[in-house]
Amino acid sequence: MRHIGDRVQRREDADLLTGRARTVADLDVPGTLELAFVRSEVAHGRLTGVDVSAAAGVPGVTGAWSATELPGLPPTPVPAASRGAIGGYDYPALAADRVRYVGQPIAVVAAGSRASAEDGARAVVVDVEPLPAVVDARDAVAEDAPRLWDGRDNVVQVHVAGGGSVGDDDAGDDLTDVFAAAPVVVEGSFRQQRVLPTSLEGRAVLVRPEDDGGVTMWVSHQAPHSLRGALAGAFGLAEGQVRVVVPATGGAFGAKSQAYPEYVVAVALARVTGRPVRWVEDRIEAMTAAPRGRGQWQSTRLAADAEGHLLGYSLDVLADIGAYPHTGAQVPMFTAAMSTGAYRTPRVSATARCVLSNVPPTSAYRGAGRPEAAYAIERSMDLLARRLGMDPAELRRRNFIRPGDFPHPTPSGRTYDSGDYGAALDKALAEVGYAQVRAEQARRRTSGGAPLGIGLATYVERSGAAPFSFEFGAVQACADGTVVARTGSQSTGQGHLTSFAQVVAAALDVDLDVVRVVQGDTAQVPEGFGSFGSRSMQVGGGALWHAAEDLLASARRRFAAHRGVEEDAVTYRAGVLAAPDAEPMTLADLAATDPLCAEHRFTPPQAFPYGAYAAVVEIDPDLGTVTVRQLVAVDDYGVVVNPLVVEGQGHGSVAQGLGQALTEEAVVDADGHPAATSLLDHLLLTAKDVPPVTLVETAVPNPNQPFGAKGAGEAGCIGVPPALVNAVCDALDVDHVDMPLTPERVWRAMRRS
């Protein structure tokens, strides 16, 4: 019974594909009121009046509320690290005196149907005195920029390499001496455009009031226990009074990891009305008011000697975190901490300023800071290779951290655990046919033909979320021969019901079919941390493995006591305990005499997956369109539990990386209005647009995890964008082209070259 490493079909897919799985929108809770929000139509202004009286007369409407009608409505909970080193910025659940982005909730209407609630919302009268808006982080830091908070600077927090936070940007190593003395220094100016998470299912919440003053809430979310704690604290409830249940969830990508204004309002209205209330985000709301991802302006300087050995690297980031410090204010810290990538760099300075602007707040988005860090260093490496006239593969190979150097402390404050970066790059070069592509490129440049380019990117990411964050796991053997595994991790489509069952079945040496995984209900799983930062298998799977080991240790002790034998004499195999001259017992036999279960809180250090990507592109010389001819992804996730699940994660993250590189951007006009409010206008890639992708793995086990797993959920978002941009720059023989690589942008770059 191997289980770990087996290609097991996902258990959850049949229900998801046939519609038996129920999302928040599908739940039938008697008496539910549907909510519609009145949202700001201006990006910045003083809220001078909100009149909800007319909405009450709309047929089907039960009630309408602004902040005035809900006194004591708490602000939206945000992570402590996002409240800023220079003071907190309350994020109101309903705007009371000022609006700061288009789409900000101002009022809410409840009705028997969503259509009636929307009719009521249209009857609400809102008066706003417009104020100057600022929608670009570069403009927001100007001395004369409009201030989102009167008397406060738009820079709310500064992160420096090593993960620290300071009140100004003077801290850290400025590398002045390195750059002054270095034989070669290249400078880069790069843009990580704002993007939309665009999960299949939008955010959604249904809240039912309970007799004790608490609530039960069904929510599409990544971290039910964290949400329970946040909302209990906001409303002054005991955590036991808030039950959070996560039904089937249609994707999240980081944007469902926290509390949002709509959740706070839903809890408040359930308690005020005494009835269940539900809000399901529609696509217009998602594209207007939902959290954004990325949003960085990056300035880099990279110093090297004449042979290309790195001497120093500086990264300065202006991080656009939107109108309120939310999850997005943490993300730039991860960028600074991972700034050095896969390279031996003696001196590093990384500073990220978190800047307010009149757009929706940014949040974590698949990769959350690591794609931004990898993009900056990998684009800089290609600039350096061009300056030196050196092959970009050779430059990377010359500067890699070597296998014998691990564990490796970086100047930016991380300690990499293991790796063989050169082996990953060599595999990528072999798979893409690097020498042959270079030969074809040379032929075309001599004899004519469409521009052809090849781009490389290597990366190191961190998985496991915050350093040393825990996860909860519990394993119970039942008298009927089944095993129940409870996990604080939360699937939003990753396949936990299958892969976690494989872990427990392998640890207990039992058949996979007897293991049932329970997650997503704070009444059934007492604690947990959640799923983000590629932590589920590494941390959550590790917790379950250790819980299974603890259960077996308990079973051996109890068997020894039952049979009157020495514990050292007890053997275990395939669910059966035995000892010489003693009648065997199964785990089910022991569970029938007394409950047999074990719990474990696993708190490992972060792991550092890595990889190498190679992209080959061809460009239409007349239209500027980019065709990706080849895309090779070599990733090291340590020991893979279910290759089928990991391949799905790989293809999904690659598709999102392609989307950011080629087409996607959350564009707003100068007044903060979104350019696209439907998927007719926002260019998501379709299956037709995704080129054939070659996925390859190396496997250096994680030394700090019981079966060697690392995170595997975000690699494509990290490796694809710099590889593609490097390929396009190589094809055009230019220093840089900004993402997304639209035909117009590429066409203009061709004309400038």
Secondary structure as UniProt FT lines:
FT   TURN            4..5
FT   TURN            11..12
FT   HELIX           13..18
FT   HELIX           24..26
FT   TURN            30..31
FT   STRAND          33..39
FT   STRAND          45..51
FT   HELIX           53..57
FT   TURN            59..60
FT   STRAND          61..66
FT   TURN            67..69
FT   TURN            71..72
FT   HELIX           80..82
FT   TURN            85..86
FT   STRAND          98..99
FT   TURN            102..103
FT   STRAND          105..111
FT   HELIX           114..123
FT   STRAND          125..130
FT   HELIX           137..140
FT   TURN            143..144
FT   TURN            150..151
FT   STRAND          155..160
FT   TURN            161..163
FT   STRAND          164..166
FT   HELIX           176..181
FT   STRAND          184..195
FT   STRAND          204..209
FT   TURN            211..212
FT   STRAND          215..219
FT   HELIX           224..235
FT   HELIX           239..241
FT   STRAND          242..245
FT   TURN            253..256
FT   HELIX           261..273
FT   STRAND          277..280
FT   HELIX           283..288
FT   STRAND          292..304
FT   TURN            306..307
FT   STRAND          310..322
FT   HELIX           327..329
FT   HELIX           331..337
FT   TURN            338..342
FT   STRAND          347..356
FT   TURN            366..369
FT   HELIX           370..388
FT   HELIX           392..399
FT   HELIX           403..405
FT   STRAND          408..409
FT   TURN            411..412
FT   STRAND          415..416
FT   HELIX           421..432
FT   HELIX           434..447
FT   STRAND          452..460
FT   TURN            467..468
FT   STRAND          471..477
FT   TURN            479..480
FT   STRAND          483..487
FT   HELIX           496..508
FT   HELIX           512..514
FT   STRAND          515..518
FT   TURN            522..524
FT   TURN            533..534
FT   HELIX           536..541
FT   HELIX           542..563
FT   HELIX           567..569
FT   STRAND          571..573
FT   TURN            574..575
FT   STRAND          576..579
FT   TURN            580..581
FT   STRAND          582..586
FT   HELIX           587..593
FT   STRAND          596..602
FT   STRAND          610..619
FT   TURN            621..623
FT   STRAND          626..636
FT   HELIX           643..662
FT   TURN            670..671
FT   TURN            679..681
FT   HELIX           687..689
FT   STRAND          693..698
FT   TURN            703..704
FT   TURN            706..707
FT   HELIX           715..732
FT   HELIX           743..752
//
